[in-house]
Amino acid sequence: MAGNDFDVIVIGGGPGGSATAGLLAKQGHKVLVLEKEKFPRYHIGESLITGSMPTIEALGLRERLDNMGFVRKYGGTLLWGRNQGAWDFRFTEASEYEYTFQVRRADFDSVLLARARELGALVIEEANAQDVLFEGERAVGVRYLRKGDSEPTEATCKLVIDATGQQHLLARKFGLIDYHEDLRNIAVWAYFQNCRRYGGTRWGDTLTENRPNGWFWFIPLSDGTVSVGYVTPIEKYKESGKSLEELHASELAAADEITSLTKDATRVSAFRTIKDWSYTCKNFYGPGWALVGDAAAFIDPLLSTGVGLALRGSLGLAETADLALRNPESEEKLFARYERNYVDFLNSLLEFIRFFYDRTKSKEDYWDAAQQNIDPLRQRPRKIDFARVLSGVSGTRDIFDGPLALKAFRDTDAPDLPEELAS
């Protein structure tokens, strides 16, 4: 195989791209990762859910993350809905995982990218993907420019994976981005030091507190800082007549639980903002290409699902790509299954989030909604179903639809083509 000819080229070295690349390299495929930045780099999205853990374990990173000193997150605390005070859920109610992590993304993402290298992927940082190369309708490679080079390089492949996040390299090219108009929000956040913290297993909880026109997050990190962010519909922000910094300050002063926890804290960073957070692409694949992570979809940050969705999607995509590369005659069926399962999972999550945004309900109403969403036969207690939704371990259908993906990346041999896809 020529030096610039690969089985798979992954554009983007964030969690979705790094995990997909690492898992495919682990299966013996020749993989190139192109990342435009030099890691470590800052990124929002520090709060993981236990739905991330199967991919972390498949990459062989569980022990490494345990040893890095990240805050352990055993569940979440909510001040949400009718005035019932703070209430919480524990991950152990929902899955085999007792905890996950609150991470500094610069550190976490660097570990994932390094792991892709360790597993055999060629990772080039500071390499800007200029375009995807096509022969007819099929993607066949990527043109990229490394920092310091005067001329771009072209590399060919059997599959291009777009993991460019909200840059949306292919989605913008094909006009695939479909924003959820009712979830057009804007967020503003900063980092605070000397915050009060909960005790026991709630010490690492994400606190989510509703406000009349939005909500706050409170995410404790291992360096002693806490990320405190406020999310509101863009229209409400415009109506306020305040800057985002002023809005954050006024809402923080008027909040209940968050105000108590930050009473003696000092803001130790500048404010950051982001908007247009919720969308799903119309297609997740095409001839010779596929999307993963934020390049495919991002669902409102209310349930901290961003990295979780990227990592669960990467496990499903890696399984799909592995099978398709070994069975190219079944490529269309395999990627159609990947898209269908991914979209079903996202739609299930969206349905619940839209209900959850109604702050007039009781916690029992939210439990009931979760049960109706993922367990209509009521095979589990409704509180357990709620914990499963917020843990990211269950949906109407899972992204990787059963044990195949875990088998693919824990066993030595690649799985056989599923019988239903061989017909």
C-alpha positions as CSV (number, residue, x, y, z in Angstrom):
1,M,0.0,0.0,0.0
2,A,1.3,3.4,-1.0
3,G,2.4,5.8,1.6
4,N,-0.6,8.2,1.0
5,D,-3.1,5.4,0.5
6,F,-5.3,4.5,3.5
7,D,-8.2,2.4,4.4
8,V,-9.8,5.2,6.4
9,I,-9.1,9.0,6.7
10,V,-10.6,10.6,9.7
11,I,-10.9,14.4,9.6
12,G,-10.9,15.8,13.1
13,G,-9.1,14.5,16.3
14,G,-11.8,15.2,18.9
15,P,-13.4,12.4,20.9
16,G,-15.5,11.1,18.0
17,G,-12.7,11.1,15.5
18,S,-10.0,9.8,17.8
19,A,-12.1,7.0,19.2
20,T,-13.2,5.9,15.7
21,A,-9.7,6.0,14.4
22,G,-8.3,4.1,17.4
23,L,-10.9,1.4,17.2
24,L,-10.4,0.9,13.5
25,A,-6.6,0.9,13.8
26,K,-7.0,-1.7,16.6
27,Q,-8.8,-3.9,14.0
28,G,-5.8,-3.7,11.7
29,H,-7.0,-1.0,9.3
30,K,-4.6,1.6,8.0
31,V,-6.0,4.9,9.4
32,L,-4.9,8.6,8.9
33,V,-6.2,11.3,11.3
34,L,-6.0,14.9,10.3
35,E,-6.4,17.4,13.1
36,K,-6.2,21.1,12.3
37,E,-5.0,22.2,15.8
38,K,-2.1,21.3,18.0
39,F,-3.2,19.4,21.1
40,P,-3.8,20.1,23.9
41,R,-6.5,22.7,23.1
42,Y,-9.5,24.1,25.0
43,H,-13.0,22.7,24.4
44,I,-16.3,22.9,26.2
45,G,-18.2,19.8,27.2
46,E,-16.4,18.6,30.4
47,S,-19.2,16.5,31.9
48,L,-19.3,12.8,30.8
49,I,-22.1,10.3,31.2
50,T,-21.7,6.6,31.7
51,G,-22.9,6.0,28.2
52,S,-19.3,7.0,27.3
53,M,-17.8,4.1,29.2
54,P,-18.2,1.2,26.8
55,T,-16.1,3.1,24.2
56,I,-13.5,4.1,26.8
57,E,-13.2,0.5,27.8
58,A,-13.0,-0.7,24.2
59,L,-10.1,1.7,23.8
60,G,-8.4,0.3,26.9
61,L,-8.5,3.7,28.7
62,R,-10.5,3.0,31.8
63,E,-7.6,2.5,34.1
64,R,-5.6,5.4,32.6
65,L,-8.5,7.8,33.2
66,D,-8.9,6.5,36.7
67,N,-5.3,7.3,37.4
68,M,-5.4,10.8,36.0
69,G,-7.2,12.3,38.9
70,F,-10.3,13.5,37.1
71,V,-13.3,14.2,39.4
72,R,-15.5,11.1,39.6
73,K,-19.1,11.8,38.7
74,Y,-21.5,9.4,40.4
75,G,-24.7,11.1,39.2
76,G,-26.4,14.4,39.0
77,T,-28.3,16.9,41.2
78,L,-31.2,18.9,39.8
79,L,-33.2,21.9,41.0
80,W,-35.8,21.5,38.3
81,G,-39.5,21.5,37.8
82,R,-42.0,22.4,40.4
83,N,-40.6,23.7,43.7
84,Q,-39.5,20.4,45.2
85,G,-36.0,21.4,46.3
86,A,-32.9,19.7,45.0
87,W,-33.2,16.1,43.9
88,D,-30.8,13.7,42.4
89,F,-30.1,10.4,40.6
90,R,-27.2,7.9,40.8
91,F,-25.6,6.1,37.9
92,T,-25.7,2.8,39.8
93,E,-29.5,3.0,39.5
94,A,-29.2,2.6,35.8
95,S,-26.1,0.7,34.7
96,E,-23.1,-1.4,35.5
97,Y,-21.0,1.8,35.8
98,E,-20.9,3.4,39.3
99,Y,-19.3,6.6,38.0
100,T,-17.8,8.4,35.1
101,F,-15.7,11.6,35.0
102,Q,-15.8,15.4,35.0
103,V,-12.8,16.1,32.7
104,R,-10.7,19.0,31.5
105,R,-11.3,18.5,27.8
106,A,-7.8,19.6,26.9
107,D,-6.4,16.6,28.9
108,F,-9.1,14.1,28.0
109,D,-9.0,14.8,24.3
110,S,-5.2,14.6,24.3
111,V,-5.5,11.1,25.9
112,L,-7.9,9.9,23.2
113,L,-5.8,11.3,20.4
114,A,-2.6,9.7,21.8
115,R,-4.5,6.4,22.2
116,A,-5.3,6.5,18.5
117,R,-1.6,6.8,17.8
118,E,-0.8,4.0,20.2
119,L,-3.2,1.7,18.5
120,G,-1.6,2.3,15.1
121,A,-3.3,5.3,13.5
122,L,-1.1,7.9,11.8
123,V,-2.1,11.2,13.4
124,I,-1.0,14.5,11.8
125,E,-1.8,17.6,13.9
126,E,-1.9,21.2,12.5
127,A,-3.1,19.7,9.2
128,N,-6.1,21.6,7.7
129,A,-8.4,19.5,5.5
130,Q,-9.1,21.7,2.5
131,D,-11.5,19.4,0.7
132,V,-12.7,15.8,0.3
133,L,-11.8,14.3,-3.0
134,F,-14.5,12.6,-5.1
135,E,-14.7,10.3,-8.1
136,G,-18.2,10.8,-9.3
137,E,-20.3,10.7,-6.2
138,R,-17.9,8.6,-4.2
139,A,-15.4,10.1,-1.7
140,V,-12.0,8.7,-2.4
141,G,-9.6,10.9,-0.4
142,V,-8.7,14.2,1.2
143,R,-6.6,17.2,0.3
144,Y,-4.9,18.8,3.3
145,L,-2.3,21.4,4.1
146,R,0.2,20.9,6.9
147,K,1.3,23.9,8.8
148,G,4.6,25.1,7.3
149,D,4.0,23.3,3.9
150,S,3.8,25.4,0.8
151,E,1.7,22.9,-1.1
152,P,-1.2,20.7,-0.1
153,T,-0.9,16.9,0.1
154,E,-3.5,14.5,-1.3
155,A,-4.2,11.1,0.4
156,T,-6.6,8.5,-0.9
157,C,-8.7,6.0,1.0
158,K,-11.7,3.7,0.9
159,L,-13.7,5.7,3.5
160,V,-13.6,9.3,4.7
161,I,-15.0,10.0,8.2
162,D,-16.0,13.6,8.9
163,A,-15.4,14.2,12.6
164,T,-14.9,18.0,12.2
165,G,-17.5,18.9,14.8
166,Q,-19.5,22.1,14.2
167,Q,-17.2,23.0,11.3
168,H,-19.4,20.4,9.4
169,L,-17.0,19.9,6.4
170,L,-19.2,17.6,4.5
171,A,-22.6,18.6,6.0
172,R,-22.0,22.2,4.7
173,K,-20.9,20.9,1.4
174,F,-24.1,18.9,0.9
175,G,-26.5,21.2,2.8
176,L,-27.3,18.6,5.4
177,I,-27.6,20.6,8.6
178,D,-31.2,20.7,10.1
179,Y,-31.4,22.9,13.2
180,H,-34.1,22.2,15.8
181,E,-35.8,25.6,15.8
182,D,-37.3,25.1,19.3
183,L,-33.8,24.5,20.7
184,R,-31.9,27.5,19.4
185,N,-30.1,28.5,22.6
186,I,-27.1,30.5,23.5
187,A,-24.8,29.7,26.4
188,V,-22.4,31.8,28.4
189,W,-20.0,30.4,31.0
190,A,-16.9,31.0,33.0
191,Y,-14.8,29.2,35.7
192,F,-14.9,29.9,39.4
193,Q,-12.7,29.0,42.3
194,N,-13.5,28.4,45.9
195,C,-17.0,27.2,45.3
196,R,-18.8,25.1,47.9
197,R,-19.3,21.5,47.0
198,Y,-21.7,18.7,48.0
199,G,-20.5,15.8,50.2
200,G,-20.3,12.1,49.7
201,T,-21.0,10.7,46.2
202,R,-22.6,14.0,45.2
203,W,-19.2,15.8,45.5
204,G,-18.6,15.4,41.7
205,D,-22.2,15.9,40.6
206,T,-23.2,18.2,37.8
207,L,-25.9,20.5,39.3
208,T,-28.6,21.6,36.8
209,E,-30.8,24.5,38.0
210,N,-33.7,25.9,36.1
211,R,-34.4,29.6,35.9
212,P,-37.5,31.3,34.5
213,N,-35.9,32.0,31.1
214,G,-33.1,29.4,31.1
215,W,-31.0,27.2,33.3
216,F,-27.5,26.9,34.9
217,W,-24.9,24.1,34.9
218,F,-22.4,23.7,37.7
219,I,-19.5,21.3,36.8
220,P,-16.7,20.7,39.4
221,L,-13.2,20.0,37.9
222,S,-10.1,18.4,39.3
223,D,-8.0,21.6,39.4
224,G,-10.4,23.2,42.0
225,T,-12.3,25.2,39.5
226,V,-16.0,24.9,38.6
227,S,-17.6,25.6,35.2
228,V,-20.7,27.7,35.8
229,G,-22.7,28.2,32.6
230,Y,-26.1,29.8,31.8
231,V,-28.2,28.7,28.8
232,T,-31.2,30.6,27.4
233,P,-33.1,30.8,24.2
234,I,-31.5,33.3,21.8
235,E,-34.7,35.4,21.7
236,K,-34.8,35.7,25.5
237,Y,-31.2,36.9,25.5
238,K,-32.1,39.5,22.9
239,E,-35.1,40.6,24.8
240,S,-33.1,41.0,28.0
241,G,-31.2,44.0,26.7
242,K,-28.1,42.8,28.5
243,S,-24.7,41.6,27.4
244,L,-24.1,37.9,27.9
245,E,-21.8,38.7,30.8
246,E,-24.4,40.9,32.5
247,L,-27.0,38.3,31.9
248,H,-24.9,35.6,33.5
249,A,-24.2,37.8,36.6
250,S,-27.8,38.9,37.1
251,E,-29.2,35.3,36.7
252,L,-26.5,33.9,39.0
253,A,-27.3,36.5,41.7
254,A,-31.0,35.5,41.5
255,A,-30.6,31.7,41.5
256,D,-31.1,29.4,44.5
257,E,-28.7,26.5,44.7
258,I,-26.1,27.8,42.4
259,T,-26.0,31.1,44.2
260,S,-25.4,29.3,47.5
261,L,-22.5,27.2,46.1
262,T,-20.8,30.3,44.5
263,K,-21.4,32.7,47.3
264,D,-17.7,33.0,48.3
265,A,-16.2,32.1,44.9
266,T,-14.1,34.2,42.6
267,R,-14.4,34.1,38.8
268,V,-11.0,33.1,37.5
269,S,-11.5,33.1,33.7
270,A,-13.0,35.2,31.0
271,F,-16.5,34.4,29.7
272,R,-17.0,32.2,26.7
273,T,-20.1,31.8,24.6
274,I,-21.6,29.4,22.0
275,K,-24.9,29.3,20.1
276,D,-27.1,27.2,17.8
277,W,-26.4,24.1,19.8
278,S,-29.0,21.6,18.6
279,Y,-29.2,20.1,15.1
280,T,-29.3,16.7,13.3
281,C,-27.9,16.2,9.8
282,K,-30.3,14.9,7.2
283,N,-27.9,12.1,6.2
284,F,-25.1,10.5,8.2
285,Y,-23.4,8.8,5.3
286,G,-23.0,8.6,1.6
287,P,-20.8,6.7,-1.0
288,G,-17.4,6.5,0.6
289,W,-18.1,8.9,3.6
290,A,-19.7,9.0,7.0
291,L,-20.3,11.5,9.8
292,V,-19.7,11.0,13.5
293,G,-20.0,13.1,16.7
294,D,-20.9,16.8,16.4
295,A,-20.4,16.6,12.6
296,A,-23.5,14.4,12.6
297,A,-25.6,15.9,15.3
298,F,-25.6,17.7,18.6
299,I,-28.5,17.6,21.0
300,D,-29.1,20.4,23.5
301,P,-26.5,20.3,26.4
302,L,-29.2,20.0,29.1
303,L,-28.4,16.3,29.7
304,S,-24.6,16.5,29.1
305,T,-24.8,14.2,26.2
306,G,-22.3,15.8,23.8
307,V,-19.2,13.7,24.3
308,G,-21.3,10.7,25.2
309,L,-23.1,10.8,21.9
310,A,-19.8,11.2,20.1
311,L,-18.2,8.2,21.8
312,R,-21.2,6.0,21.5
313,G,-21.5,7.0,17.8
314,S,-17.8,6.2,17.3
315,L,-18.2,2.7,18.6
316,G,-21.1,2.1,16.2
317,L,-19.3,3.7,13.3
318,A,-16.1,1.8,13.9
319,E,-18.0,-1.5,13.9
320,T,-19.9,-0.5,10.8
321,A,-16.7,0.7,8.9
322,D,-14.8,-2.4,10.0
323,L,-17.6,-4.7,8.6
324,A,-18.0,-2.6,5.4
325,L,-14.3,-2.6,4.7
326,R,-14.3,-6.4,5.0
327,N,-17.6,-6.8,3.1
328,P,-17.7,-4.0,0.6
329,E,-20.7,-5.5,-1.1
330,S,-22.8,-4.8,2.0
331,E,-21.6,-1.3,2.6
332,E,-24.9,0.4,1.9
333,K,-26.9,-1.9,4.2
334,L,-24.3,-1.5,7.0
335,F,-24.2,2.3,6.9
336,A,-28.0,2.5,6.6
337,R,-28.2,0.5,9.8
338,Y,-25.7,2.9,11.5
339,E,-27.7,5.9,10.4
340,R,-31.0,4.4,11.4
341,N,-29.9,3.4,14.9
342,Y,-28.1,6.7,15.5
343,V,-31.1,8.7,14.4
344,D,-33.6,6.6,16.4
345,F,-31.4,7.1,19.5
346,L,-31.2,10.9,18.9
347,N,-34.9,11.2,18.3
348,S,-35.6,9.3,21.5
349,L,-33.3,11.7,23.4
350,L,-34.9,14.8,21.7
351,E,-38.4,13.7,22.6
352,F,-37.4,13.5,26.3
353,I,-35.4,16.8,26.3
354,R,-38.4,18.7,24.8
355,F,-40.6,17.3,27.6
356,F,-38.0,18.0,30.2
357,Y,-37.8,21.7,29.2
358,D,-41.3,22.0,30.6
359,R,-40.4,23.2,34.1
360,T,-44.0,23.0,35.4
361,K,-43.8,19.3,35.9
362,S,-42.8,17.3,39.0
363,K,-39.9,14.9,39.2
364,E,-42.4,12.0,39.1
365,D,-43.7,13.4,35.8
366,Y,-40.2,13.3,34.4
367,W,-39.7,9.8,35.6
368,D,-43.0,8.8,33.9
369,A,-41.9,10.5,30.6
370,A,-38.6,8.6,30.7
371,Q,-40.4,5.3,31.2
372,Q,-42.8,6.0,28.4
373,N,-39.9,7.0,26.2
374,I,-37.6,3.9,26.6
375,D,-39.7,1.4,28.6
376,P,-43.4,1.6,27.6
377,L,-44.0,-1.9,29.0
378,R,-42.8,-0.7,32.4
379,Q,-40.3,-3.5,32.9
380,R,-38.3,-1.3,35.3
381,P,-39.2,1.2,38.0
382,R,-39.8,4.7,36.5
383,K,-37.0,6.3,38.5
384,I,-34.6,3.7,37.0
385,D,-35.7,4.5,33.5
386,F,-35.1,8.2,34.2
387,A,-31.6,7.4,35.4
388,R,-31.0,5.3,32.3
389,V,-31.9,8.2,30.0
390,L,-29.7,10.7,31.9
391,S,-26.9,8.1,32.0
392,G,-27.0,7.8,28.2
393,V,-27.1,4.0,28.4
394,S,-30.5,3.6,26.8
395,G,-32.7,4.8,24.0
396,T,-35.4,3.5,21.8
397,R,-32.6,1.7,20.0
398,D,-29.0,1.8,20.8
399,I,-26.6,3.3,18.3
400,F,-24.7,0.1,18.0
401,D,-27.9,-2.1,18.4
402,G,-26.7,-4.9,20.6
403,P,-23.5,-6.6,21.5
404,L,-21.8,-6.6,18.1
405,A,-19.7,-3.5,18.7
406,L,-18.4,-4.6,22.0
407,K,-17.6,-8.0,20.6
408,A,-15.8,-6.3,17.6
409,F,-13.4,-4.4,19.8
410,R,-12.9,-6.6,22.7
411,D,-12.3,-9.9,20.9
412,T,-9.2,-10.6,18.8
413,D,-11.0,-11.6,15.7
414,A,-13.4,-9.3,13.8
415,P,-17.0,-10.3,13.9
416,D,-18.7,-12.0,11.0
417,L,-21.1,-10.0,8.9
418,P,-24.5,-10.0,10.6
419,E,-26.8,-12.5,9.0
420,E,-29.6,-10.1,8.4
421,L,-27.1,-7.9,6.4
422,A,-25.7,-10.6,4.3
423,S,-28.9,-11.3,2.4
